[in-house]
Amino acid sequence: MTVGGTTPGGGDTAAAMRPMSVSERAPRLRARLDGAGCDALLVTNLVNIRYLTGFTGSAAMLVVLPDDLVFVTDGRYGERATEELRRAGVPAGVYVGAAMAEQKATITGAVGTVARLGLEAEAVTWAQHRRFAADWFPATELVPTDDVVEALRRVKDDGEIDRLAEAARIADVALAANRSLLADGVSESEFALALDVAMRREGADGPSFDTIVASGPNGAMPHHTPTDRRIGPGELVVVDFGAQVDGYCSDMTRTLCVGPPASDTASRMAEVVAESQRAGVDAVVDGAPAKAVDETCREVIAEAGWADAFLHSTGHGVGLEIHEAPRVASTSTDTLESGYVVTVEPGVYLAGHGGVRIEDTVVVTADGCRILTNAPKELVVS
């Protein structure tokens, strides 16, 4: 069974989004358990729990057994979890435990005589592991697992892509509605707030991460936090932001300038990064090594003499999290596949001049990619 999810204020747009195949995910996960060295999996990463069940709350554990799913939460979420799993068509028993002792009893009872129980290595703390080993599952072999659920999350189904596309559309609309504010001398913080409010009004759950607006010299810091600094004419302004729709994130960066750039260096930076970003997008295709996309972007920037000014990787996967697999970096061992959704975001950052970053979120296809973030890339704001 599939589930459509909800979008605040979505109306016709939400109705147009194709359903997600949530109920098909646990069976695909079970097929991976033996290869991960376990007979069952205790899922504690809330993002993975949402992916597997449709649950959107902040407290839950999920036991994935060979022929059953056992979902445990606390008293705040019993009714909500039951309804969300029902809508998703996920055949799990939902158990509510007001106290951790009750939740423990349910989970240990469900695990029973399982010989090998997988734990998500990236989601379990050292203290939790000690409790699980000594108190919860003393007779069970605990197996650290890595990337078992996340590997499934890499390839997006049609419904997921529709939500990512809607999140990108909302960000496009927000930027179009507010670009002219830059010419009014607003502060970085004011412009960031205007984007966040516009995305909410257009139907987003909220921003997908803290909006970045970095003007003038602040643009030389890739992850600058907006301040009360006023944006002046001739300054480069790096705007990195995104919307979230039904849990799915968009990510887009545009570099803008009020009037012509104040220096030839700033103009050249914008030209080089634009060329690098176009080349990187053109390199995205099913079967391409992710590191090759990174190398393509870096070659353009290196030829301009700014290899050392490209301070971060070229991109990353986007989905229920703003940063997820695969990595698009020089050290990546990933190969792009159809259905992956990644960013392409080269940048140049020079102290005293500022920064330029241009970023699109794209869906990998058999013959290239589909760009989801369609806001214009023109530098100059009149």
CORRAGI-V590904 format. One record per pair of residues at least 24 apart in sequence whose ideal C-beta (glycine too) atoms are under 6 Angstrom apart, sorted by the first residue. I is the first residue (numbers start at 1). GAP is how many residues later the second one is. D is the distance in whole Angstrom. If there is no record, write none. Layout:
i: (I | I)
gap: (GAP | GAP)
d: (D | D)
This chain:
i: (1 | 3 | 3 | 3 | 5 | 7 | 7 | 7 | 9 | 10 | 17 | 18 | 18 | 18 | 19 | 20 | 20 | 20 | 21 | 22 | 22 | 23 | 23 | 25 | 26 | 26 | 28 | 29 | 32 | 36 | 36 | 36 | 37 | 38 | 38 | 38 | 39 | 39 | 39 | 40 | 40 | 40 | 41 | 42 | 44 | 44 | 45 | 45 | 47 | 47 | 48 | 51 | 53 | 53 | 54 | 54 | 55 | 55 | 63 | 63 | 70 | 72 | 72 | 72 | 108 | 116 | 116 | 117 | 118 | 118 | 119 | 121 | 150 | 153 | 154 | 154 | 155 | 156 | 156 | 161 | 163 | 163 | 163 | 164 | 164 | 165 | 166 | 167 | 167 | 167 | 167 | 168 | 168 | 168 | 168 | 170 | 170 | 170 | 170 | 171 | 171 | 171 | 171 | 172 | 172 | 173 | 174 | 174 | 175 | 179 | 182 | 182 | 182 | 183 | 183 | 185 | 187 | 187 | 188 | 188 | 188 | 188 | 188 | 189 | 189 | 192 | 195 | 199 | 204 | 204 | 204 | 205 | 206 | 208 | 208 | 208 | 208 | 208 | 209 | 211 | 212 | 213 | 214 | 216 | 217 | 219 | 219 | 220 | 220 | 220 | 220 | 222 | 222 | 233 | 233 | 234 | 234 | 234 | 236 | 236 | 238 | 238 | 247 | 249 | 249 | 250 | 251 | 251 | 251 | 252 | 252 | 253 | 253 | 253 | 254 | 255 | 256 | 257 | 257 | 258 | 265 | 266 | 269 | 269 | 270 | 270 | 272 | 273 | 273 | 273 | 273 | 274 | 275 | 276 | 276 | 276 | 277 | 277 | 280 | 281 | 284 | 284 | 284 | 285 | 286 | 286 | 286 | 286 | 288 | 289 | 290 | 290 | 290 | 290 | 290 | 291 | 291 | 293 | 294 | 294 | 294 | 297 | 306 | 309 | 309 | 309 | 311 | 314 | 315 | 315 | 315 | 315 | 316 | 317 | 318 | 336 | 338 | 338 | 338 | 340)
gap: (88 | 51 | 84 | 85 | 241 | 196 | 238 | 239 | 194 | 193 | 145 | 140 | 141 | 144 | 140 | 137 | 139 | 140 | 136 | 32 | 66 | 66 | 67 | 27 | 26 | 43 | 124 | 35 | 116 | 82 | 109 | 112 | 106 | 78 | 80 | 105 | 75 | 76 | 77 | 25 | 74 | 77 | 77 | 77 | 76 | 79 | 75 | 78 | 273 | 274 | 101 | 102 | 32 | 37 | 30 | 34 | 26 | 29 | 44 | 47 | 40 | 31 | 34 | 35 | 28 | 25 | 27 | 25 | 25 | 27 | 25 | 25 | 175 | 166 | 171 | 186 | 184 | 183 | 185 | 202 | 82 | 83 | 85 | 84 | 177 | 207 | 79 | 76 | 78 | 81 | 83 | 82 | 193 | 204 | 205 | 29 | 32 | 34 | 73 | 71 | 72 | 79 | 81 | 202 | 203 | 29 | 24 | 25 | 200 | 202 | 49 | 76 | 199 | 75 | 198 | 45 | 41 | 43 | 25 | 27 | 38 | 39 | 41 | 37 | 39 | 34 | 46 | 44 | 39 | 40 | 41 | 39 | 38 | 34 | 35 | 36 | 41 | 114 | 113 | 30 | 28 | 26 | 24 | 138 | 137 | 135 | 136 | 129 | 131 | 134 | 135 | 89 | 90 | 25 | 26 | 25 | 27 | 28 | 30 | 118 | 117 | 119 | 73 | 69 | 73 | 111 | 67 | 92 | 110 | 107 | 121 | 92 | 104 | 106 | 121 | 101 | 125 | 122 | 123 | 123 | 88 | 87 | 79 | 87 | 86 | 109 | 32 | 73 | 75 | 83 | 85 | 84 | 25 | 24 | 25 | 70 | 69 | 81 | 64 | 63 | 78 | 80 | 85 | 83 | 51 | 52 | 78 | 80 | 48 | 46 | 36 | 38 | 42 | 44 | 46 | 39 | 41 | 35 | 34 | 35 | 36 | 49 | 42 | 39 | 40 | 41 | 38 | 32 | 27 | 28 | 29 | 30 | 27 | 25 | 43 | 28 | 26 | 27 | 28 | 24)
d: (3 | 6 | 5 | 4 | 4 | 6 | 6 | 5 | 4 | 5 | 4 | 5 | 5 | 5 | 5 | 6 | 3 | 6 | 5 | 5 | 4 | 4 | 5 | 5 | 6 | 6 | 6 | 6 | 6 | 6 | 5 | 5 | 5 | 5 | 3 | 4 | 5 | 6 | 5 | 5 | 5 | 6 | 4 | 6 | 6 | 5 | 5 | 4 | 5 | 6 | 4 | 6 | 5 | 5 | 5 | 3 | 5 | 5 | 6 | 5 | 4 | 5 | 5 | 6 | 6 | 5 | 5 | 6 | 5 | 4 | 6 | 5 | 6 | 6 | 6 | 6 | 4 | 5 | 6 | 6 | 5 | 5 | 4 | 5 | 6 | 5 | 5 | 4 | 4 | 6 | 4 | 4 | 6 | 4 | 5 | 5 | 5 | 5 | 4 | 5 | 5 | 5 | 5 | 5 | 4 | 5 | 4 | 5 | 5 | 6 | 6 | 5 | 5 | 5 | 6 | 5 | 5 | 5 | 4 | 6 | 4 | 5 | 5 | 5 | 6 | 4 | 5 | 4 | 4 | 6 | 6 | 4 | 6 | 4 | 6 | 4 | 4 | 5 | 5 | 4 | 4 | 5 | 4 | 6 | 6 | 3 | 4 | 5 | 5 | 6 | 5 | 6 | 6 | 5 | 5 | 6 | 6 | 3 | 5 | 4 | 5 | 5 | 5 | 6 | 5 | 6 | 5 | 5 | 5 | 6 | 4 | 6 | 5 | 4 | 6 | 5 | 5 | 5 | 6 | 5 | 5 | 6 | 5 | 5 | 5 | 5 | 4 | 6 | 5 | 4 | 5 | 6 | 5 | 4 | 5 | 4 | 5 | 4 | 4 | 5 | 6 | 6 | 4 | 5 | 6 | 4 | 6 | 5 | 5 | 6 | 5 | 5 | 4 | 4 | 6 | 6 | 5 | 5 | 6 | 5 | 5 | 4 | 5 | 5 | 5 | 6 | 5 | 6 | 5 | 4 | 5 | 6 | 6 | 5 | 5 | 5 | 6 | 6 | 5 | 4)
